[in-house]
Amino acid sequence: MRRDGPIDHRIRLVLLVGAVVSFGLVGGVSGLVVVLSFVIMLVLHELGHFLVARWSGMQVTEFFIGFGPRLWAFRKGETTYGVKAVPAGAYVRITGMTSLDVVDPAEEHRTYRAQTYTRRLAVALAGSAVHFVVALLLLFGLYGLVGTPDPNRWHVGDVVAGTTADGLGIRTGDRIVAVDGASVDDFGDFGAVVRSLPEQTVDVVIERDGDRRTLTATIGERAVGEAVVGFFGVGYERPLVTMGPLRSFLEAGVRFGDLVQLSIEGLFSFFTPDGLASFFSGALSDRKETSVGGVAPQDGGGSVASVSTAVPADGEDERLLSIYGAARLGSAMFDDGWATYLWFLVLVNIFIGVFNLVPLLPLDGGHAVIATYERLRSFGGRRYVADASKLVPMTWAVVSLLVLVAAVALYRDIVDLPDFG
């Protein structure tokens, strides 16, 4: 077989760099950052498998970034490292992952299948463990360096044009202290007071840059059902407060647990007959999209950011974003600010980590389950080895389903991407 020479590799590498630069020009800096973030996440996932396998004495023959034609590679020891043409992830090749792999008898003792249960389990779980560690570190940094919304304070986040607030010259960042003599330290209290004062002229005390001033305003009104309530026209934000190292650590752990639970529940909900039926039928039906990250009026006195999935005209629809959709969402989050984007990375890392633990081949969870099953079947000094050939039909069924879901998700995101605000 003819091998490509170094000139061919250089041409391919130049073409890859040109494609990346072109993507940056078309998708902007945010799109480029999102794609590079995804690639780095997947590389770190495989790096987890690679390092644990090496530490366990297993033979790792390849570690490549990307798939497809080889662009550049070098060999160090028994492992070939390199870059391939399609930067859609990374992979490592560990010798003897299943009983079907043909291995030189001299290297059998270094195969994955020949190792102890704990070593095989560690290798199988290493990829997801990396995602979880990254998510925890990001959460720790977000709580300690960026902060979390203060539940006891709020200030104006946005002003609706043409409303009472707009007429008064209320600005983003102003703090509304009192309305008609009533203290409104909580935004809920502010909304309740405003709703009770339609078309009434009252004093509004605001604080701007540390200075307080009293303004006189006539509260607007709007219909809610059959009633008329007051409407002021501001949305709210809560100032961020940072935490100390210990509290950041504890809060990161609690939030991490909550997000893992939500990811598990979401996967169980989606991969049910009803969930899959809703997902596939959604690709054929006319749907009405709700906004993701948009701002919607609420309670007559303000607005609240809402994040929701796409919803069909006749009911709820399980929506799963494709890589393209996730990249568009990540780009929107990046444009909203780097702290928001870090939260996006937290969610993505946790979801990928949980998804890879689904106990089915070819996912990491499938390898963990097989290793555990073999351990339970081994007793009396005899080691049981599962017949991987019996698992091939199920593996292909899982792969086929995942490919189909990915294709439909991509189609839906291309023809009807949710509004990310």
C-alpha positions in Angstrom: 0.0 0.0 0.0 1.3 3.5 -0.9 2.0 5.7 2.0 1.4 9.4 1.8 4.6 11.4 1.8 5.4 14.3 4.1 4.4 16.8 1.4 0.9 15.2 1.2 0.6 15.5 5.0 1.7 19.2 4.9 -0.9 19.9 2.2 -3.6 18.3 4.3 -2.5 20.2 7.4 -2.5 23.5 5.6 -6.0 22.7 4.3 -7.2 21.9 7.9 -5.8 25.1 9.2 -7.4 27.0 6.3 -10.7 25.3 7.1 -10.5 26.3 10.7 -9.6 29.9 9.8 -12.5 30.0 7.4 -14.9 28.7 10.0 -13.7 31.4 12.3 -14.4 34.1 9.7 -17.9 32.6 9.0 -19.0 31.6 12.5 -17.1 34.4 14.3 -14.9 34.1 17.3 -17.7 32.6 19.4 -18.3 29.8 16.9 -14.6 29.0 16.8 -14.3 29.0 20.6 -17.2 26.6 20.9 -15.8 24.1 18.3 -12.4 24.2 19.9 -14.0 23.7 23.3 -15.8 20.6 22.1 -12.6 19.2 20.6 -10.7 19.8 23.8 -13.4 18.2 25.9 -13.3 15.0 23.8 -9.5 15.0 23.8 -9.5 15.2 27.6 -12.0 12.3 27.7 -9.7 10.1 25.6 -6.7 11.4 27.6 -8.3 10.0 30.7 -8.6 6.5 29.1 -5.0 6.8 27.8 -3.4 7.8 31.1 -5.2 5.2 33.2 -4.5 2.5 30.7 -0.8 3.4 30.6 -0.6 3.5 34.4 -2.3 0.1 34.5 0.3 -1.4 32.3 -1.9 -1.8 29.2 -0.6 -1.4 25.7 -1.9 1.7 23.9 -1.0 1.8 20.2 -2.7 5.0 19.0 -3.8 8.4 20.3 -5.2 10.6 17.6 -7.1 13.9 17.5 -9.8 13.7 14.8 -10.9 11.0 12.4 -10.4 10.2 8.7 -7.2 10.7 6.7 -4.0 11.1 8.7 -2.5 14.6 8.6 0.4 14.4 10.9 1.8 11.8 13.3 4.8 10.6 15.2 5.7 7.5 17.1 7.0 7.5 20.7 7.7 4.2 22.2 4.8 1.8 21.3 2.2 4.6 20.7 1.6 6.6 17.6 0.3 10.2 18.2 -1.2 12.4 15.6 -3.9 14.5 14.0 -6.5 13.5 11.4 -8.5 15.5 9.0 -11.9 15.6 10.7 -11.6 17.4 14.1 -14.7 15.8 15.5 -13.1 14.3 18.6 -10.3 12.0 19.5 -9.7 8.3 20.1 -7.2 5.9 21.8 -6.6 2.3 20.7 -6.0 -0.1 23.6 -5.0 -3.6 22.8 -7.4 -6.4 23.4 -10.6 -4.5 24.4 -12.8 -7.6 23.8 -12.4 -11.3 23.4 -12.7 -10.8 19.6 -9.5 -8.9 19.2 -6.6 -10.9 17.8 -3.4 -10.2 19.8 0.1 -11.5 19.6 0.4 -14.0 22.5 3.6 -12.2 23.6 1.5 -9.1 24.3 -1.6 -10.8 25.8 -0.5 -10.0 29.4 -0.7 -6.3 28.5 -4.2 -6.3 26.9 -7.2 -4.7 28.5 -9.0 -8.0 28.8 -6.1 -9.6 30.7 -6.1 -7.0 33.5 -7.8 -7.1 36.9 -11.3 -6.0 37.4 -10.4 -2.8 39.2 -8.0 -1.8 36.4 -10.5 -2.5 33.6 -13.2 -0.6 35.5 -10.9 2.3 36.1 -10.1 2.5 32.4 -13.7 2.3 31.4 -14.8 5.1 33.9 -11.8 7.4 33.3 -13.4 9.3 30.4 -16.5 10.3 32.3 -14.4 10.9 35.4 -12.5 13.6 33.5 -15.7 15.3 32.5 -16.9 15.3 36.0 -13.6 16.7 37.4 -13.7 19.5 34.7 -17.3 20.3 35.7 -16.4 20.4 39.4 -13.4 22.6 38.8 -15.5 25.0 36.6 -18.2 25.2 39.3 -15.6 25.8 42.0 -14.1 28.6 40.0 -17.5 30.1 39.1 -18.6 30.2 42.7 -15.3 31.4 44.0 -14.3 33.9 41.3 -17.4 34.9 39.5 -20.0 34.5 42.2 -23.6 33.4 42.4 -26.8 35.6 42.4 -27.5 37.2 45.8 -30.9 35.9 46.9 -31.4 39.0 49.2 -30.8 41.8 46.6 -31.9 42.7 43.2 -31.5 45.6 40.7 -32.9 46.5 37.4 -31.8 44.2 34.6 -33.7 45.6 31.6 -36.2 48.3 30.9 -39.2 47.8 28.6 -39.5 50.7 26.1 -42.6 52.9 26.4 -43.4 52.0 30.0 -43.5 53.9 33.3 -39.9 52.9 34.0 -38.7 54.1 30.6 -40.5 57.4 31.1 -38.8 57.9 34.5 -35.4 57.3 33.0 -34.8 54.1 35.0 -31.5 52.5 33.9 -30.0 49.0 34.1 -28.3 48.6 37.4 -30.6 51.0 39.3 -31.9 49.6 42.6 -35.6 50.3 43.4 -35.8 50.7 47.1 -39.5 51.6 47.7 -42.8 52.2 45.9 -45.6 54.2 47.5 -43.8 54.1 50.9 -43.6 50.2 50.8 -40.1 48.7 51.0 -39.4 46.4 48.0 -36.2 44.6 49.0 -37.5 41.5 47.2 -38.5 41.5 43.6 -41.6 39.5 44.4 -42.6 42.3 46.9 -42.0 44.9 44.2 -44.3 43.0 41.7 -47.0 42.7 44.3 -47.0 46.4 45.1 -46.9 47.5 41.5 -49.8 45.2 40.5 -52.0 46.7 43.2 -51.5 50.3 41.9 -52.7 50.6 38.3 -53.0 54.2 37.1 -52.0 55.6 40.5 -49.4 58.3 41.0 -46.9 57.3 43.6 -43.4 58.1 44.8 -40.7 55.6 43.7 -37.4 55.7 45.6 -34.4 54.5 43.5 -30.7 54.1 44.3 -28.1 54.8 41.6 -24.3 54.8 42.2 -24.9 55.0 45.9 -27.2 58.0 45.7 -30.9 57.8 46.5 -33.5 59.9 44.7 -37.3 60.0 44.9 -39.3 60.1 41.6 -43.0 60.6 41.1 -44.6 58.2 38.6 -48.0 57.1 37.4 -48.1 53.3 37.3 -49.1 51.8 34.0 -51.6 49.0 33.6 -52.3 45.8 31.7 -55.0 43.2 31.6 -54.4 39.8 33.2 -57.4 37.6 32.6 -60.4 39.7 33.5 -58.5 42.0 35.9 -56.4 45.1 35.4 -53.1 45.2 37.2 -50.3 47.7 37.5 -47.3 47.4 35.2 -44.0 49.2 35.7 -41.8 47.7 33.0 -38.5 46.5 34.4 -36.8 43.1 34.6 -34.5 42.2 37.4 -31.0 40.8 38.0 -29.4 39.8 41.2 -25.9 41.0 41.9 -23.2 38.3 42.0 -21.5 37.6 45.3 -18.4 35.4 45.5 -17.8 32.6 48.1 -14.9 31.5 50.1 -13.0 28.3 49.1 -14.8 26.0 51.5 -18.3 27.2 50.6 -17.4 27.2 46.9 -16.3 23.6 47.3 -19.5 22.6 49.0 -21.8 24.6 46.7 -20.0 23.1 43.7 -20.6 19.6 45.0 -24.3 20.2 45.7 -24.9 21.8 42.3 -22.9 19.0 40.6 -25.2 16.4 42.2 -28.3 18.3 41.1 -27.1 18.5 37.5 -26.1 14.9 37.4 -29.6 14.0 38.6 -31.2 16.2 36.0 -29.0 14.7 33.2 -30.0 11.1 34.3 -33.7 12.0 34.4 -33.4 13.7 31.0 -31.8 10.7 29.4 -34.4 8.3 31.0 -37.2 10.6 29.8 -35.8 10.8 26.2 -34.9 7.2 25.7 -38.3 5.8 26.4 -40.8 4.7 23.7 -42.9 7.8 24.3 -39.8 10.1 24.4 -38.4 8.7 21.2 -41.8 8.8 19.5 -42.3 12.4 20.4 -38.8 13.2 19.2 -39.2 11.6 15.8 -42.7 12.8 15.3 -41.5 16.3 16.1 -39.4 16.1 12.9 -42.5 15.6 10.8 -45.0 17.9 12.5 -45.4 21.6 12.5 -44.1 23.0 15.7 -44.1 26.3 17.6 -40.8 27.1 19.1 -40.4 28.7 22.5 -37.4 30.9 23.1 -34.3 29.7 24.9 -32.7 32.3 27.0 -35.3 34.9 26.0 -36.9 37.5 28.2 -40.7 37.3 28.9 -42.8 39.7 30.9 -44.0 38.3 34.3 -46.1 39.5 37.2 -46.9 42.9 35.8 -43.7 44.4 37.2 -40.8 42.7 35.5 -39.4 39.9 33.4 -37.5 36.7 34.0 -35.0 34.8 31.7 -36.6 31.5 30.6 -34.8 28.5 29.2 -37.1 25.9 27.7 -37.1 23.2 25.0 -39.0 23.4 21.7 -42.7 22.7 22.1 -45.0 21.5 19.4 -48.3 23.2 18.7 -50.3 20.3 20.2 -48.2 19.3 23.2 -44.8 18.8 24.7 -41.9 17.5 22.6 -38.7 15.9 23.8 -36.0 17.9 22.0 -32.4 16.9 21.8 -29.9 19.2 20.2 -27.4 18.0 17.7 -23.7 18.9 17.7 -24.7 21.8 15.4 -27.5 22.9 17.7 -25.3 22.7 20.8 -22.6 24.7 19.0 -25.2 27.4 18.1 -26.4 27.4 21.7 -22.8 27.6 23.0 -22.1 30.5 20.6 -25.1 32.4 22.0 -23.9 31.7 25.5 -20.4 32.9 24.7 -21.9 36.1 23.2 -23.8 36.6 26.5 -20.5 36.6 28.5 -17.7 34.3 29.4 -19.3 33.4 32.8 -22.4 32.3 31.0 -20.3 30.2 28.6 -18.5 28.5 31.5 -21.9 27.5 32.9 -22.7 26.0 29.4 -19.4 24.0 29.6 -20.4 22.7 33.0 -23.7 21.4 31.6 -22.1 19.9 28.5 -19.4 18.1 30.5 -21.8 16.7 33.0 -24.2 15.5 30.2 -21.4 13.9 28.2 -20.0 12.2 31.4 -23.4 10.8 32.3 -24.3 9.8 28.7 -21.1 7.8 28.4 -22.0 5.8 31.5 -25.1 4.4 29.9 -24.6 0.6 30.4 -24.6 -0.3 26.7 -21.8 -0.9 24.2 -20.1 0.8 22.6 -20.4 3.4 25.4 -18.0 3.4 28.4 -20.7 2.2 30.7 -21.1 -0.9 28.5 -17.5 -1.9 29.1 -17.9 -1.2 32.8 -21.0 -3.5 32.9 -19.1 -6.3 31.1 -16.2 -6.1 33.4 -18.5 -6.2 36.4 -20.4 -9.2 34.9 -17.2 -11.1 34.3 -16.1 -10.4 37.9 -19.4 -11.7 39.3 -19.2 -14.9 37.1 -15.6 -15.6 38.1 -15.2 -17.8 41.2 -13.2 -20.7 42.5 -10.0 -19.3 41.0 -11.5 -19.5 37.4 -11.9 -16.3 35.5 -15.0 -16.0 33.3 -14.6 -14.1 30.0 -17.7 -12.9 28.2 -18.3 -13.9 24.6 -18.2 -10.5 22.8 -19.6 -12.0 19.6 -23.0 -12.4 21.4 -23.0 -8.7 22.1 -22.4 -7.6 18.5 -26.1 -7.5 17.4 -27.0 -5.4 20.5 -24.0 -3.1 19.9 -25.0 -2.5 16.3 -28.6 -1.8 17.4 -27.4 0.8 19.9 -25.0 2.4 17.3 -27.8 2.5 14.7 -30.2 4.1 17.1 -27.6 6.8 18.2 -26.8 7.5 14.5 -30.5 7.9 13.7 -31.1 10.1 16.7 -28.1 12.3 15.8 -29.2 12.5 12.1 -32.8 13.5 13.1 -31.5 16.0 15.7 -29.3 17.6 13.1 -32.1 17.8 10.6 -34.4 19.4 13.1 -31.7 21.9 14.2 -31.0 22.9 10.6 -34.6 23.4 9.5 -36.1 24.6 12.8 -33.4 25.6 15.4 -34.8 26.9 18.7 -34.5 30.6 19.3 -31.6 31.0 21.7 -32.3 34.6 22.3 
